[in-house]
Amino acid sequence: MEKIRISAVSYTNTKPFIYGLQHSGILNDIELSLDIPADCAQKLIDDKADIGLIPVAATLNLPEWHIVADYGIGANGAVNSVFIFSNTEIRNVKRLQLDPQSRTSNNLAKVLLKNYWKLAPEFVVGAEDYSASTDPETAFVQIGDRTFGKKDNYAYAYDLAEEWKRFTSLPFLFAAWIANKPISNDFIAEFNKALKFGLDHREELFRELPKRPDFDIHDYLLNKIDFNVTEDKKQALHLFLKYIKEL
């Protein structure tokens, strides 16, 4: 049987999934690559992967897509790894530097600015140092492990999952396991079992992860990330895609 090509994000928040895929029999049936979120999405768009853990906004660039797992990367409130960092209150921000590693979080920032905060700053793409700002009126979007321990470095840190919950009363789904073609039910069942295995063995995983004095990875993977793809998260996904189309 031809192996299923799978692209997964190489962030701490996906470590349980990677652990499950690597410690179950499914590894023999897949070709696994670890990428940044934007590259996961591009591989699926270019048909260089069959399944990807992709930022949900990227589904808008796929002619065909299917959610193929009961698990993803979401949050029901603060997620503690997707931020707008700013030197001033959000209402005073004139420019927002976008994160080249994520389509979804950039779009989430734009959706919140337009519909929740009612603001229209200039969006800066390809800033020379997109992951920092000393200018008082320039904020920036940043996601993933690069945000760990960074909240205290800026006067304001807006957690975008928390702000979305305040805006919509819904949880948020940042990334889902998406296929660009039909996948057999037998494989999907085994895939879900492998992902669940990883989630069920997070305590073992913690023993392998490096400790950080500035960030509680245990709390992050047990409490902040909500890995279940619920009906509320699917509702949030479709609402989010609607808002993106209206930008």
Residue frames relative to the residue before (quaternion, step in Angstrom):
aa qw qx qy qz dx dy dz
M 1.0000 0.0000 0.0000 0.0000 0.00 0.00 0.00
E 0.4845 -0.6617 0.4891 0.2970 3.57 -0.99 0.86
K 0.4734 -0.6981 0.4583 0.2800 3.55 -0.87 0.93
I 0.4361 -0.6626 0.5461 0.2692 3.56 -1.15 0.73
R 0.3043 -0.7592 0.5508 0.1662 3.57 -0.76 1.09
I 0.0417 -0.8143 0.5772 -0.0441 3.55 -0.64 1.19
S 0.1194 -0.7658 0.6298 0.0522 3.54 -0.95 0.99
A 0.0281 -0.8070 0.5892 -0.0290 3.56 -0.77 1.08
V 0.5445 -0.6178 0.4628 0.3282 3.53 -1.20 0.59
S 0.3244 -0.7674 0.5274 0.1667 3.56 -0.99 0.84
Y 0.3826 0.6973 -0.5070 0.3321 3.58 0.86 1.02
T 0.6800 -0.4763 0.3593 0.4262 3.57 -1.28 0.29
N 0.6653 0.5375 -0.3278 0.4013 3.60 0.95 -0.80
T 0.6916 0.4347 -0.2941 0.4962 3.62 1.21 -0.20
K 0.3839 0.7561 -0.4664 0.2518 3.60 1.26 -0.07
P 0.6356 0.5149 -0.3658 0.4439 3.67 0.90 -0.68
F 0.6477 0.5100 -0.3240 0.4641 3.59 0.99 -0.77
I 0.6583 0.5032 -0.3115 0.4652 3.58 0.90 -0.91
Y 0.6155 0.5450 -0.3360 0.4595 3.57 1.02 -0.83
G 0.6761 0.5006 -0.2930 0.4545 3.58 0.90 -0.91
L 0.6680 0.4976 -0.3008 0.4644 3.58 0.94 -0.87
Q 0.7200 0.4536 -0.2471 0.4634 3.57 1.01 -0.82
H 0.7462 0.3672 -0.2134 0.5126 3.62 1.18 -0.38
S 0.6523 0.4381 -0.3472 0.5119 3.56 1.10 0.66
G 0.6875 -0.5225 0.3256 0.3851 3.55 -1.23 0.38
I 0.5367 0.6633 -0.3982 0.3368 3.58 1.20 -0.41
L 0.5161 0.6674 -0.4116 0.3448 3.58 1.19 -0.48
N 0.6361 0.5398 -0.3269 0.4440 3.60 1.12 -0.59
D 0.7240 0.4428 -0.2334 0.4746 3.58 1.21 -0.47
I 0.7253 0.4043 -0.2305 0.5072 3.57 1.27 -0.05
E 0.2687 -0.6832 0.6473 0.2050 3.49 -1.41 0.32
L 0.1008 -0.8543 0.5099 -0.0074 3.57 -0.16 1.35
S 0.0050 -0.7717 0.6360 0.0011 3.57 -0.96 0.93
L 0.2803 -0.7539 0.5759 0.1461 3.56 -1.12 0.75
D 0.0245 0.8247 -0.5532 0.1147 3.55 -0.63 1.18
I 0.5410 -0.5314 0.4974 0.4213 3.56 -1.33 -0.04
P 0.6968 -0.5094 0.2846 0.4170 3.63 -1.10 0.55
A 0.6695 0.5068 -0.3198 0.4389 3.61 0.83 -0.91
D 0.6680 0.4904 -0.3037 0.4702 3.61 1.04 -0.72
C 0.5661 0.5681 -0.3770 0.4632 3.59 1.13 -0.60
A 0.6785 0.4961 -0.2818 0.4628 3.52 0.88 -1.00
Q 0.6720 0.5072 -0.3061 0.4444 3.58 0.88 -0.93
K 0.6203 0.5392 -0.3462 0.4524 3.60 1.03 -0.72
L 0.6615 0.4890 -0.3080 0.4780 3.57 1.02 -0.78
I 0.6359 0.5302 -0.3171 0.4626 3.58 1.02 -0.83
D 0.7376 0.4052 -0.2115 0.4970 3.59 0.99 -0.90
D 0.4107 -0.7279 0.4399 0.3286 3.59 1.34 0.06
K 0.3941 0.6753 -0.5153 0.3509 3.56 0.97 0.93
A 0.7254 0.2107 -0.1909 0.6268 3.55 1.38 0.13
D 0.4074 -0.7015 0.5330 0.2406 3.55 -1.22 0.57
I 0.7684 0.0939 -0.0307 0.6323 3.55 1.16 -0.74
G 0.0221 0.7993 -0.6003 0.0182 3.56 -0.98 0.81
L 0.3620 -0.6529 0.6065 0.2735 3.53 -1.19 0.59
I 0.0847 0.8660 -0.4780 0.1198 3.53 0.28 1.31
P 0.5854 -0.5316 0.4637 0.3996 3.57 -1.24 0.43
V 0.5246 -0.6981 0.3766 0.3093 3.56 -0.69 1.06
A 0.5744 0.5973 -0.3865 0.4049 3.61 1.11 -0.54
A 0.6123 0.5835 -0.3478 0.4045 3.58 1.14 -0.60
T 0.5050 0.6445 -0.4378 0.3713 3.62 1.18 -0.25
L 0.5788 0.5966 -0.3709 0.4141 3.59 1.18 -0.50
N 0.6956 0.4485 -0.2687 0.4928 3.60 1.23 -0.38
L 0.6201 0.5286 -0.3406 0.4690 3.57 1.29 0.11
P 0.4184 -0.7117 0.4984 0.2646 3.62 -0.78 0.94
E 0.7779 0.0919 -0.0462 0.6199 3.57 1.21 -0.58
W 0.1527 0.7919 -0.5839 0.0929 3.59 -0.89 0.85
H 0.0899 -0.7792 0.6202 0.0070 3.50 -1.19 0.78
I 0.3581 -0.6725 0.5972 0.2508 3.58 -1.03 0.80
V 0.1025 -0.8535 0.5108 0.0043 3.58 -0.53 1.18
A 0.7356 0.3354 -0.2421 0.5365 3.60 1.18 0.29
D 0.5062 -0.6443 0.4923 0.2937 3.51 -1.27 0.51
Y 0.7154 0.4124 -0.2098 0.5236 3.58 1.35 -0.08
G 0.0780 0.7715 -0.6284 0.0610 3.53 -1.22 0.61
I 0.5483 -0.5650 0.4748 0.3933 3.55 -1.26 -0.44
G 0.2006 0.7885 -0.5516 0.1840 3.55 -0.40 1.25
A 0.1759 -0.7610 0.6104 0.1318 3.53 -1.33 -0.10
N 0.1983 -0.7415 0.6276 0.1298 3.51 -1.24 0.62
G 0.7518 0.0827 -0.0954 0.6472 3.50 0.64 1.26
A 0.8178 -0.2315 0.1583 0.5025 3.57 -1.20 -0.45
V 0.2306 -0.7845 0.5641 0.1149 3.59 -0.94 0.94
N 0.3029 -0.8140 0.4459 0.2166 3.57 1.30 -0.45
S 0.7492 0.3216 -0.2614 0.5166 3.61 1.09 0.57
V 0.6883 0.3608 -0.2824 0.5625 3.60 1.25 0.35
F 0.1058 0.8462 -0.4971 0.1605 3.54 -0.19 1.33
I 0.2125 -0.6028 0.7205 0.2690 3.38 -1.60 0.07
F 0.1561 -0.7656 0.6201 0.0704 3.56 -0.73 1.12
S 0.0418 0.8239 -0.5577 0.0913 3.56 -0.83 0.98
N 0.4212 -0.6869 0.5374 0.2487 3.53 -1.23 0.59
T 0.7645 0.2398 -0.1355 0.5828 3.57 1.31 -0.16
E 0.6642 -0.4685 0.3721 0.4483 3.56 -1.25 0.22
I 0.6390 -0.5742 0.3485 0.3749 3.56 -1.08 0.78
R 0.6428 0.5432 -0.3373 0.4219 3.63 1.00 -0.72
N 0.6994 0.4494 -0.2754 0.4827 3.59 1.21 -0.34
V 0.4799 0.6785 -0.4325 0.3498 3.60 1.28 -0.02
K 0.2146 -0.7911 0.5644 0.0979 3.57 -0.85 1.01
R 0.7896 0.1421 -0.0592 0.5940 3.58 1.16 -0.64
L 0.1051 -0.7801 0.6144 0.0546 3.57 -1.10 0.79
Q 0.2633 -0.7563 0.5824 0.1392 3.56 -0.66 1.16
L 0.3125 -0.7717 0.5312 0.1573 3.57 -0.80 1.06
D 0.4698 -0.6736 0.5051 0.2654 3.55 -1.21 0.65
P 0.3758 -0.7587 0.4800 0.2297 3.64 -0.55 1.07
Q 0.6398 0.5599 -0.3306 0.4098 3.61 1.20 -0.28
S 0.8154 0.2292 -0.1139 0.5193 3.62 1.15 -0.24
R 0.3267 -0.7290 0.5718 0.1866 3.54 -0.86 1.01
T 0.6710 0.5384 -0.3118 0.4033 3.57 0.85 -1.00
S 0.7125 0.4609 -0.2849 0.4457 3.59 0.76 -0.98
N 0.6021 0.5327 -0.3562 0.4762 3.59 1.09 -0.62
N 0.6841 0.4695 -0.2865 0.4791 3.57 0.93 -0.87
L 0.6097 0.5393 -0.3551 0.4597 3.58 1.06 -0.67
A 0.6293 0.5226 -0.3289 0.4720 3.58 1.00 -0.82
K 0.6659 0.5020 -0.3037 0.4607 3.60 0.91 -0.90
V 0.6487 0.5216 -0.3147 0.4562 3.59 0.96 -0.88
L 0.6802 0.4820 -0.2907 0.4695 3.58 0.91 -0.90
L 0.6389 0.5276 -0.3335 0.4497 3.57 0.95 -0.82
K 0.7140 0.4553 -0.2657 0.4608 3.58 0.85 -0.92
N 0.8220 0.3299 -0.1306 0.4454 3.57 0.70 -1.13
Y 0.7415 0.3858 -0.2124 0.5061 3.58 1.12 -0.62
W 0.7805 0.2992 -0.1644 0.5238 3.56 0.75 -1.03
K 0.2933 -0.7873 0.4913 0.2296 3.62 1.29 -0.31
L 0.4724 0.6555 -0.4345 0.3979 3.56 0.92 1.01
A 0.1407 -0.7966 0.5839 0.0678 3.57 -1.19 0.51
P 0.0313 0.8124 -0.5804 0.0459 3.61 0.40 1.16
E 0.5735 -0.5362 0.4721 0.4009 3.55 -1.32 0.13
F 0.2721 -0.7521 0.5773 0.1646 3.60 -0.98 0.87
V 0.1924 -0.7976 0.5680 0.0641 3.54 -0.74 1.12
V 0.1175 -0.7866 0.6056 0.0283 3.56 -0.66 1.17
G 0.8386 0.1798 -0.1311 0.4973 3.57 -0.96 0.84
A 0.1747 0.7903 -0.5619 0.1708 3.58 1.01 0.77
E 0.5972 -0.6041 0.3869 0.3588 3.57 -1.01 0.82
D 0.7594 0.0495 -0.0512 0.6468 3.57 1.05 -0.77
Y 0.1315 -0.8530 0.5029 0.0462 3.54 0.29 1.33
S 0.7099 0.4811 -0.2558 0.4462 3.61 1.17 -0.47
A 0.7353 0.2759 -0.2248 0.5768 3.57 1.18 0.56
S 0.0119 0.7877 -0.6157 -0.0186 3.55 -1.27 0.34
T 0.1513 -0.7720 0.6113 0.0867 3.52 -0.91 0.97
D 0.5409 0.6190 -0.3980 0.4073 3.56 1.28 -0.25
P 0.4826 -0.7112 0.4208 0.2902 3.63 -0.69 0.99
E 0.7515 0.3811 -0.2220 0.4906 3.62 1.09 -0.54
T 0.6367 0.5027 -0.3306 0.4823 3.61 1.28 0.17
A 0.0962 -0.7771 0.6216 0.0198 3.55 -0.73 1.14
F 0.1625 -0.7969 0.5694 0.1196 3.59 -1.22 0.10
V 0.4170 -0.6629 0.5680 0.2529 3.52 -1.29 0.63
Q 0.1208 0.7748 -0.6184 0.0519 3.55 -1.04 0.77
I 0.1325 -0.8052 0.5771 0.0330 3.55 -1.05 0.85
G 0.7957 0.4053 -0.2361 0.3832 3.47 -1.42 0.11
D 0.8320 -0.2543 0.1699 0.4629 3.52 -1.33 -0.38
R 0.5957 0.5925 -0.3657 0.4004 3.60 1.12 -0.56
T 0.6428 0.5181 -0.3285 0.4587 3.60 1.24 -0.29
F 0.4823 0.6991 -0.4365 0.2968 3.60 1.18 -0.40
G 0.8483 0.1338 -0.1257 0.4967 3.56 -0.85 1.02
K 0.5611 0.6541 -0.3577 0.3597 3.58 1.28 0.10
K 0.4865 0.7121 -0.4246 0.2756 3.60 1.18 -0.43
D 0.7033 0.4806 -0.2710 0.4483 3.59 0.98 -0.80
N 0.5738 0.6122 -0.3737 0.3955 3.58 1.27 -0.16
Y 0.7615 0.3026 -0.1601 0.5504 3.59 1.23 -0.38
A 0.5960 -0.5968 0.4061 0.3516 3.54 -1.11 0.70
Y 0.7965 0.1304 -0.0441 0.5888 3.58 1.09 -0.75
A 0.0042 0.7662 -0.6420 0.0263 3.55 -1.01 0.92
Y 0.1231 -0.8142 0.5669 0.0252 3.56 -0.31 1.28
D 0.2647 -0.7586 0.5808 0.1309 3.57 -0.54 1.23
L 0.3573 -0.8004 0.4350 0.2060 3.59 -0.31 1.23
A 0.6096 0.5279 -0.3658 0.4646 3.61 1.10 -0.50
E 0.6418 0.5154 -0.3125 0.4741 3.56 1.06 -0.79
E 0.6660 0.4938 -0.3049 0.4686 3.60 0.96 -0.83
W 0.6114 0.5367 -0.3429 0.4696 3.60 1.08 -0.71
K 0.6455 0.5156 -0.3179 0.4652 3.60 0.96 -0.87
R 0.6462 0.5070 -0.3231 0.4701 3.60 0.99 -0.78
F 0.6772 0.5102 -0.2783 0.4513 3.55 1.04 -0.84
T 0.8365 0.2406 -0.0677 0.4876 3.60 0.77 -1.07
S 0.3395 -0.7313 0.4939 0.3255 3.61 1.25 -0.50
L 0.5891 0.5571 -0.3651 0.4574 3.59 1.25 0.38
P 0.5133 -0.5727 0.5127 0.3817 3.57 -1.25 0.31
F 0.3384 -0.7325 0.5455 0.2266 3.58 -1.26 -0.01
L 0.2138 -0.7467 0.6177 0.1230 3.54 -1.16 0.72
F 0.2421 -0.8041 0.5305 0.1154 3.57 -0.40 1.24
A 0.8071 -0.0140 0.0700 0.5861 3.56 0.87 -0.96
A 0.0844 -0.7822 0.6165 0.0308 3.54 -1.13 0.74
W 0.5013 -0.5990 0.5164 0.3511 3.53 -1.27 0.38
I 0.0145 -0.8283 0.5534 -0.0857 3.54 -0.29 1.35
A 0.1875 -0.7492 0.6247 0.1152 3.56 -1.05 0.84
N 0.3544 -0.7380 0.5370 0.2032 3.56 -1.12 0.70
K 0.7405 0.2277 -0.1537 0.6133 3.57 1.32 0.24
P 0.6211 -0.5196 0.3923 0.4364 3.63 -1.15 0.25
I 0.1469 -0.7636 0.6263 0.0553 3.56 -1.07 0.90
S 0.5574 -0.6409 0.4057 0.3377 3.58 -0.93 0.86
N 0.5736 -0.6098 0.4322 0.3353 3.54 -1.10 0.73
D 0.6076 0.5599 -0.3550 0.4373 3.58 1.07 -0.70
F 0.6740 0.4733 -0.3049 0.4783 3.59 0.92 -0.86
I 0.6308 0.5402 -0.3391 0.4418 3.59 0.95 -0.85
A 0.6409 0.5225 -0.3266 0.4578 3.59 0.98 -0.81
E 0.6757 0.4739 -0.2925 0.4830 3.61 0.94 -0.87
F 0.6190 0.5508 -0.3285 0.4533 3.57 1.06 -0.78
N 0.6649 0.4947 -0.2977 0.4738 3.57 0.92 -0.91
K 0.6257 0.5347 -0.3343 0.4592 3.59 1.03 -0.76
A 0.6580 0.5087 -0.3081 0.4618 3.58 0.97 -0.85
L 0.6576 0.5000 -0.3130 0.4686 3.59 0.93 -0.85
K 0.6513 0.5091 -0.3109 0.4690 3.58 0.97 -0.85
F 0.5969 0.5625 -0.3599 0.4447 3.58 1.04 -0.74
G 0.6630 0.5066 -0.3056 0.4586 3.57 0.92 -0.88
L 0.6691 0.4931 -0.2995 0.4684 3.58 0.95 -0.88
D 0.6700 0.5048 -0.2944 0.4578 3.58 1.04 -0.76
H 0.7443 0.3662 -0.2013 0.5210 3.58 1.24 -0.38
R 0.2005 0.8095 -0.5263 0.1661 3.57 1.05 0.76
E 0.6081 0.5579 -0.3690 0.4274 3.60 1.02 -0.65
E 0.6400 0.4980 -0.3218 0.4888 3.60 1.04 -0.73
L 0.6292 0.5457 -0.3247 0.4482 3.55 1.04 -0.81
F 0.6249 0.5650 -0.3497 0.4097 3.59 0.94 -0.83
R 0.6265 0.5500 -0.3402 0.4352 3.57 1.08 -0.64
E 0.6843 0.4742 -0.2763 0.4802 3.57 1.24 -0.48
L 0.6505 0.5412 -0.3183 0.4273 3.59 1.15 -0.55
P 0.4986 -0.6458 0.4767 0.3272 3.61 -1.01 0.71
K 0.4334 -0.6826 0.5259 0.2639 3.57 -1.08 0.76
R 0.1582 -0.7721 0.6094 0.0863 3.55 -1.16 0.71
P 0.4090 -0.7225 0.4943 0.2576 3.60 -0.83 0.90
D 0.7363 0.4385 -0.2182 0.4668 3.58 1.17 -0.55
F 0.7819 0.2317 -0.1287 0.5643 3.62 1.23 0.03
D 0.3271 -0.7564 0.5420 0.1648 3.55 -0.93 1.01
I 0.2054 -0.8155 0.5324 0.0966 3.58 0.01 1.32
H 0.5874 0.5801 -0.3610 0.4337 3.58 1.08 -0.69
D 0.6854 0.4645 -0.2731 0.4897 3.59 0.83 -1.00
Y 0.6274 0.5662 -0.3268 0.4231 3.56 1.00 -0.87
L 0.7715 0.3786 -0.2006 0.4703 3.59 0.75 -1.04
L 0.6945 0.4484 -0.2866 0.4843 3.59 1.18 -0.37
N 0.8292 0.2617 -0.0845 0.4865 3.57 0.98 -0.85
K 0.7189 0.4574 -0.2737 0.4463 3.60 0.88 -0.85
I 0.7109 0.3666 -0.2423 0.5491 3.59 0.89 -0.88
D 0.1531 -0.7536 0.6346 0.0764 3.55 -0.92 0.99
F 0.2322 -0.8534 0.4587 0.0863 3.56 -0.21 1.32
N 0.6077 0.5845 -0.3612 0.3983 3.62 1.18 -0.32
V 0.3031 -0.7199 0.5945 0.1909 3.57 -0.99 0.88
T 0.0667 -0.8302 0.5525 -0.0339 3.53 -0.08 1.38
E 0.6670 -0.4752 0.3722 0.4368 3.56 -1.29 0.13
D 0.6118 0.5437 -0.3490 0.4564 3.60 1.08 -0.70
K 0.6648 0.4924 -0.3097 0.4687 3.58 0.97 -0.79
K 0.6248 0.5160 -0.3407 0.4767 3.60 1.05 -0.67
Q 0.6160 0.5274 -0.3355 0.4795 3.59 1.07 -0.75
A 0.6541 0.5082 -0.3038 0.4707 3.57 0.96 -0.90
L 0.6172 0.5573 -0.3400 0.4392 3.57 1.01 -0.83
H 0.7125 0.4487 -0.2732 0.4652 3.59 0.77 -0.98
L 0.6139 0.5234 -0.3481 0.4776 3.59 1.09 -0.62
F 0.6457 0.5251 -0.3085 0.4606 3.56 0.97 -0.88
L 0.6591 0.5003 -0.3123 0.4666 3.60 0.90 -0.88
K 0.6091 0.5431 -0.3411 0.4665 3.59 1.09 -0.72
Y 0.6684 0.4956 -0.3005 0.4662 3.58 0.91 -0.92
I 0.6225 0.5403 -0.3470 0.4474 3.61 1.00 -0.77
K 0.6615 0.5199 -0.3018 0.4484 3.57 0.92 -0.92
E 0.7025 0.4620 -0.2585 0.4756 3.58 1.18 -0.58
L 0.4440 0.7010 -0.4580 0.3189 3.59 1.26 -0.03
